[in-house]
Each structure stands twice: as structure tokens, then as C-alpha cells.
Amino acid sequence: MVLFRVISRIPFKILYLFSDVLFFLIYYIFGYRKQVVMNNLAAAFPEKSEQEREKIAKEFFQNFCDFIVETIKTLTISEKELQSRMKLENSEILHRLVNEENKTIFTMLGHQMNWEWASLSIASVGIPVDVIYKPLSNPFFEKFMLEIRSRFAIKPISMYNILRDMVSRKNEPRAIGTLADQAPHHPDSAYWSKFFHQETDFFNGTEKLARKFNTPLVFGKIVKISRGHYCFKLELIAEPTYKDVASGQLTEEYVRWLENTLREQPATWLWSHKRWKHKRETHPTEDEMVLA
């Protein structure tokens, strides 16, 4: 951790030189998950040529290497510099709902780079923020990521404890950030939808919690402006009550919004994970709470 903290104090210009070297090694020498990325892109964009998909893949790996050094930099980045690199758009939505109306809200986003800076940008403008995270098996990296996700007074919450947390803190106004595009562990109880031409399982826990606790839903889109500079655009999607909203409709709106968002800048998404590893074998059930 000490070494990472020292590295994090290196200026961005030099860190991006490290990123360039890392990209060369990962993309040209080791080919880290390159075939996984190409397979995912071929399935998601059958209308594009192989050359077009290779261009997206190359840009993805460049973004991914930048994301690695930017994540390390997050250990010591100041609020001022963070705000200059992650512009928050439509923050008045959160100020109204959280600070003025004293509500808890869910902010749903995907694995767009740099997603770690998104919650920090909200916290930096005076909004109480919690982030739902999936615990890591490696103790060192679990400690490292928790330290990053705890900056600017953010409170990380394990995905396995979110229901208990919502009950115990139901009257505490805050924005709860969730990366809602992870593949669930239990596909039989997930929400299934067509996503980039493929049957895809999504967590439905955010929708269930929003209904149970009357929580507004805000979607957050990350737009890459230039290297190391992003815009985090917020959009209020739904407010309670949800009694006339069909089950699954809120999750479906997220799925459609996410795909449209990723088509705008496909190289910013995490294509290196096996998003379509589950196959739909049974119809989704309602008897198990699966949390995003």
C-alpha cells in the first residue's frame, strides 16, 4: 500500500507514460484477454467490420491502462483536481432530492471508465454518498479498493449487507451508487433482457429495494472528454410511487439506457469481462433477493 501511495503522488503526465508502457505490454506482448474482448465485440457489434471492432478493442485497452493508473492516483487526488477531471452535470437533481427533500436515492451506472471517480465527484459537491461494492477475495486489493472508495467521506457497503443497511438507515438521506451491469451469481433469479443482441442477466435487487423503500432512481452516464477528463451526466429516471409500474420495468429502462449509452462510446466499457457467461435456462423467479 505504501508503494501505491508513493506512485499516486506522481504527476498525471508521468503516470500516463507508465500507462502507455503497460498498454504496449498488455496489448502487443501478452495479449491479456484480447480474445475475450474481440469475442464480446463481435457478438455486440455484428454490423461492424473486423477492422472497426479491432479499433474499439485497441481504444478499450488504452482506456483500461489509463484507468489503472487513475485508480492508483485516486489514493491522494485532491477534491479540486478530481472536480477538474470529472465534471458533474445536473448535480441539482441530487441536491434537491438528498439535501432539500431528505431522500435516499439510487444512482445506477455501468462499468464505464472511470467509474471510480463518479461517486467521488458526487461526494465532492456536498452530497452524502454510499457505494455498493462486491468484496474481493484478495485481502490486499480489498483493502486498497476500500481505501479508494472511502475517500471524501464516502461509505462503502458490501452488496451482501445492503438490505440490512437500508433498514437500519432508512431515514438517512444519501445517494447510493451501484454498478448495476455486473453478472449476477444466480441467473435463475435475475432479470433477463436482450442486451447487445444477446439474452443477458441483470441484477434486479436495485429495483426491488427502490420499490420497498420508495427510492428515486438516477442514472449516471460517463462521457470521456479527453485523456484523464470525463463528464458524469445524471438523469432522474423514476420517482415513487411505483405501484402502477410493472415488475421489471425499472430494470428494463436501465438496460435500454445502458446499451444506448455504450453505443455512443463503446471503448469506455469493461469489455474484458465475460458478461455473457450465463445462459438463460429457466424463467426468472421472484423468491430470491439478488442485490446490485
N, C-alpha and C positions, 0 to 999 in steps of 0.2 A: 504493500500500500504506500510506503514511503517513496518508493521509486516512481510510482504512478503520480504521486503528488508533486514530485520534482519535475517530472515530464510535463505535468499540466501547467506549469508556470512558464513553459517555453512559448514564445510568441506564435500566433497562428501561422504566420508566413513560413516559419521553420517547420512547424508541425505538418503543414501541407506538403512540404518536401518529403517528410517521412511517409506521408500518405502516398505520394507518387511512387516511392520505392516499394512500399507494401503492395500497391496495385500491380506493379510490374511482376513482383514475385507471385502474387495470387493468381493473376490472370494469364500471364505468359509462361511462367515456370511450373507452378504446381497445379494450376487449373482447378482451384478449390471450388467444388460444387458447380463447376461450369456446366456440366451436362444436365444437372438438376435445373439450373436456370434456363438453359436452352429448351428443355422439355416443357417446362412451365410456360415459357413464352410461346412455344409452338402451339400448345393447347389453348392458350388465352387469345392469341392473335393469328388464327389460321389465315386471315385475309392479308397478312403482311408477308413480304418476301423474306427469305432466309437472311439476306443482307440487312434488311430493316430490323429483324429480330436480333441479329448479331450486334448492331449498333446500340440497341436498347440494353443488351447484356453488358456491353463494354461500359456504357454510361452508368449502369447499375453498380458494377464493381468499383468504378471510380467513386461513386456516391457512398458506397459501403465502406471503403477505406477512409474517406473523409469522416464518415460517421464514427468510426473507431477512434480517431484522434480527437474529434469533437467531444466524444463521450468522456475521454480522459480529461480533456480541458475543463469539463463541467465541474470537476472537483474544486477548482479555485476560481472559476469565472465570476466576475462581479455582476451585480444586477444591471448596472449601467451598460456593460458590454453585451450582456445577454439581450437586453432590450434593443440594442442596436443591430443585433444579428437575427433575432426572431421577433419581427413586428407583429403585434397582436391587433387584429382587426375585429371590430364590433364588440369590444370589451364591455360596452354599455349594457349589453344583454346580461352579462354576469353581474355587473354592479346592481342592476335593477332587481334581478331575481334573488341574489345572495345577500347583498349588503342592504338593500332597501326593503325587500319583501321577506327577508329572513328564511329563504327556502334552501333546501338541499337539491342540487341538480346533478344529472349525469352528463359528462362531456365525453362523447364517443368519437374515437378516431381510429385510424388504422396504422399499420407499421410503415408509415411514410417517414423518410429521413428528413429532419432529425426529430423523431418523436420524443426523445428525452427532454428536449428544450421546450416542448409545447406546454407542459404543466408548469415549468419554471416561469414561462412568460406570463402565465395567469397569476401565479403567486407574486410575481414582481410588481403587479399593479394593485396589490392590496386585497386580493380575493383569497379567502381561506381555501386551501386545496388539499385533497387526499388523492392518492393514486392507487388503483388496484393493480397488484403485480402477481406474477406467477413465481413462487420461490424456486431458486436454482439449487441444483444438487451439490455444486462445488461451493464449499464454505467460503473460500477466498472471494470468489466473484459474487457470491450472495452478499457478503459484507460490503464489497466495492459498490455494487449497484444500489444497495440500500443507502449508502452514504450519499451517492449522487442524487437519489430520489428523495432525500430528506432535506435538501438544501432549500433555502428561503422559507423555512418553517413548514414545508410540505410533510404530510404524514402518509407513509406507505402502508397499505393494508393488504395482507395476503388474500388471494382470491378465495381461500378456504375459510376466511373469517369475516367476509363482508356482510353476510346476513346478520350475524351476531352484532357486528359493529353498527349496522343500520338500526337495529332495535335499541341498542344502548345509547346511541347518539341521535335519535330520530328528531330531536328538536334543535340540533346544532346546524346552522346554515353553513353551507360549503359547496364547492364544486368537486365532484368525484370523477377523476379521469380514468377511462378504461380503454384499453386496446382491444376492440371487440371483434377483430378479424383472426384471432387465433383459432386453430382447430381444436374442438372440444375433445376431452378424453372419452366421452360417452356419446358416440354419434347416434345411438338409438334414441336418445332423449334430446337431441339437438334440433335446431330449426334448419330445415333443408330448403335451398333455393338454387335457381340457376344463376351461376356467377362465372362470368367469362366462359360461357358455353358449357359449363360443367355443373353437375349436381354437387353442391358444396354444403357442408355442415357448418353452422354458426352457433355460438353461444346464444342462448335465449334468456339467460339469467338477468341481463340488464333490463329487458322488457318486463320480466316478472317482478323485479324489485321496483321498477318505476310504477307499475300498477299497484303494488302492495302499499307503497309509501307515498303515492301521489307526487311523483318526482318528474319535473320537466326534463326533456331531452334536448341536448345541444350537440350538434355535430361539429367537428373541427377538422378543417382541411388545411394541410401544409403545402404551400407552394414554394418551390425553390426559385429564388430570385437570381442568385449568383453563388459562386463558391463561398460557403460559410454564411450565407444570408438567406433568410426564409421569411415567409409571411404565414401566420397562423390565423386563418379566417374562421370565425364562429358563425353558426347559423342555428337559430332556435327552430326546432322541428316540431315539437309537440309539447303541450301542457295538459295536465289533468283538468277535468276527469277523463278517464279512458273507458268508461262504461259502454260507450257506443262504438268503440274501436275494436275490430275483430282481433282475436288472438293471433299473434304472429305478424300483424300489420306493421307494428313499430319496427320490428327486426327487419322486415322486408324493405321498409323505407331506408333503413341503414344500408342494406345490401345494395340496393339500386344506387344510392348516393355514393357508396364506396367505389363501385365499378365505374361510374361516371367520372369520379374524381381521379381514379388511377389511369383512365384513358387519356386524361389531359397531360399527365407527366408520368408515364409508366416506369421510367427508370428510377423513381424515388421510392418504389415499394420494395419490400423484402422478398425478392423472387428466389432466394437461395434456400428457403424452407419448403418442405413438401406439403403444400397447402391442400392438395387433393389426395392425401394418402388414405382417407376413409372412403368407403363405397356405401351407397345407400342400399341397405338390405332389408330394413324394416321401416315402417312408418314411425315418425317421431311420437313419443308419448309425453304425457304431462306429469308423470308421477315422480320425476327426479329434478331437483333444482340444480341446474348447471350454471355456474356463475361466470360472467365475463371478466 
